Every structure is written in C-alpha cells, then in structure tokens.
Amino acid sequence: MSKESAQGEHPPGLQRGRKGQRIVSSSHLVSETAAELSELEFGLITVSNAFSRWIVRCMAAAGCPDLSALDVMVLHSVNHRGRPKKQNDICFVLNVEDTHTVTYSLKKLSRADLVAGERVGKETLWQATEAGTAACQRYREVRETCLLEAISAFAGIRRDELNAEFGEVAELLRALSGLYDQAARSASSL
C-alpha cells in the first residue's frame, strides 16, 4: 500500500467531490479533465447490465423463459407497429452492428413460434406471430406491475411527472448514443 493510499489520498481525478468519492469501474481511465465521464460510463455499464437482466426476467415472467436480452429486444422490435420488418432495419433501429447475432435471435424466435419470416424477393420480412404479440402484451403487463409501480413508489412522484422525467433521460441517452457512435468512428480511423 502506498503512502498516499494509507493517508487516504486519491490519484488525480479521484479526489472526493461534493458527493464523496467518485464511483468508477476503472480508476486508470479517470483524468482530471473528465472524471465525471468515468462516473457516467460506470453508470452506463451497470444500467446496461441491470436492464438486460430485467428484460430477460420480465419476459420469463411473461411466459418466455428461454430468451436472451437480444432476443427480447428483437421480438419487441419485430412486433413494433405490427408491420413486417427487414433484418437490416431491425439491426439499424437497435443499433446492432453484428448482424449475425440478430440472425440467430430471429431463428430462435421463429423456432419458438414468436415471429415468422416471409421471403419477398431477396429479403425476408419478419412479423410477430399471434403468440409473439401475446408475449409482448404479457411483458407489458409484468413491466407495469413490477417496474412502473415500484419506480413511482420509490421516486415518490406521480406517474405523469415520472414519464416526463423518463422522456428527458431518453433524449439524453439518444444523444449519448450518437456521440459514442461518432467517437467509435473516430477511434477506428486512428
């Protein structure tokens, strides 16, 4: 243990702020100019994992226990607006670069009779089956029972106020998605 650590000193960027010690996953990425970015990224990591776990368990409670997080997202995307979807469009909307993972999910969902594909020319158009639409509806019911009521009670605010807050967070997350995509393109050209 170094002398600084023994005395409670922190590396640059990890000093205690108004809210106490910074909560980050990788202290080596913290810099004096972007400590908050490390906190944000740790938050994104933990939220991403918690969200993935949640949607898998929610869909299991809705009667489809063998789906991965991507399978659940693909099913909801295919069911969206009740219109047939091309695989490329599903990947684009979900921001999935590795199309083979969506191919695998579509095949798995098709074997489970939750989606069906129809060849139209060179493309396959995917649509939710009756069972797939029913699973999405049950998912919605479980979500409202388990998540929305808990959030409303925890936050201590009315649901309409909560929905407005969610809308603002969603806008920020979409903006961050664009920033991270641009940064990924920039990093690829280095």
ChimeraX attribute file (.defattr): number of C-alpha atoms within 10 A of each C-alpha:
attribute: neighborCount
match mode: 1-to-1
recipient: residues
	/A:1	5
	/A:2	8
	/A:3	8
	/A:4	10
	/A:5	10
	/A:6	9
	/A:7	8
	/A:8	9
	/A:9	13
	/A:10	14
	/A:11	13
	/A:12	12
	/A:13	19
	/A:14	20
	/A:15	15
	/A:16	11
	/A:17	9
	/A:18	7
	/A:19	6
	/A:20	9
	/A:21	11
	/A:22	18
	/A:23	15
	/A:24	19
	/A:25	15
	/A:26	11
	/A:27	17
	/A:28	11
	/A:29	12
	/A:30	20
	/A:31	15
	/A:32	11
	/A:33	9
	/A:34	12
	/A:35	19
	/A:36	17
	/A:37	14
	/A:38	21
	/A:39	18
	/A:40	14
	/A:41	14
	/A:42	16
	/A:43	15
	/A:44	13
	/A:45	13
	/A:46	13
	/A:47	12
	/A:48	12
	/A:49	12
	/A:50	11
	/A:51	13
	/A:52	17
	/A:53	13
	/A:54	15
	/A:55	20
	/A:56	21
	/A:57	20
	/A:58	22
	/A:59	24
	/A:60	18
	/A:61	16
	/A:62	19
	/A:63	14
	/A:64	20
	/A:65	12
	/A:66	13
	/A:67	19
	/A:68	19
	/A:69	18
	/A:70	19
	/A:71	22
	/A:72	24
	/A:73	19
	/A:74	23
	/A:75	26
	/A:76	19
	/A:77	21
	/A:78	28
	/A:79	23
	/A:80	15
	/A:81	8
	/A:82	12
	/A:83	12
	/A:84	17
	/A:85	19
	/A:86	16
	/A:87	21
	/A:88	15
	/A:89	12
	/A:90	20
	/A:91	19
	/A:92	12
	/A:93	11
	/A:94	14
	/A:95	12
	/A:96	14
	/A:97	11
	/A:98	9
	/A:99	15
	/A:100	12
	/A:101	14
	/A:102	21
	/A:103	15
	/A:104	13
	/A:105	21
	/A:106	23
	/A:107	17
	/A:108	17
	/A:109	21
	/A:110	19
	/A:111	11
	/A:112	15
	/A:113	14
	/A:114	24
	/A:115	23
	/A:116	21
	/A:117	19
	/A:118	12
	/A:119	9
	/A:120	8
	/A:121	7
	/A:122	6
	/A:123	13
	/A:124	15
	/A:125	17
	/A:126	23
	/A:127	24
	/A:128	27
	/A:129	19
	/A:130	14
	/A:131	13
	/A:132	23
	/A:133	20
	/A:134	16
	/A:135	23
	/A:136	23
	/A:137	14
	/A:138	18
	/A:139	23
	/A:140	15
	/A:141	15
	/A:142	18
	/A:143	18
	/A:144	13
	/A:145	11
	/A:146	12
	/A:147	14
	/A:148	15
	/A:149	13
	/A:150	12
	/A:151	14
	/A:152	16
	/A:153	12
	/A:154	9
	/A:155	11
	/A:156	10
	/A:157	11
	/A:158	10
	/A:159	15
	/A:160	10
	/A:161	11
	/A:162	15
	/A:163	13
	/A:164	11
	/A:165	11
	/A:166	12
	/A:167	12
	/A:168	10
	/A:169	12
	/A:170	12
	/A:171	11
	/A:172	11
	/A:173	13
	/A:174	11
	/A:175	12
	/A:176	12
	/A:177	13
	/A:178	11
	/A:179	12
	/A:180	12
	/A:181	13
	/A:182	12
	/A:183	12
	/A:184	11
	/A:185	11
	/A:186	10
	/A:187	9
	/A:188	8
	/A:189	7
	/A:190	5
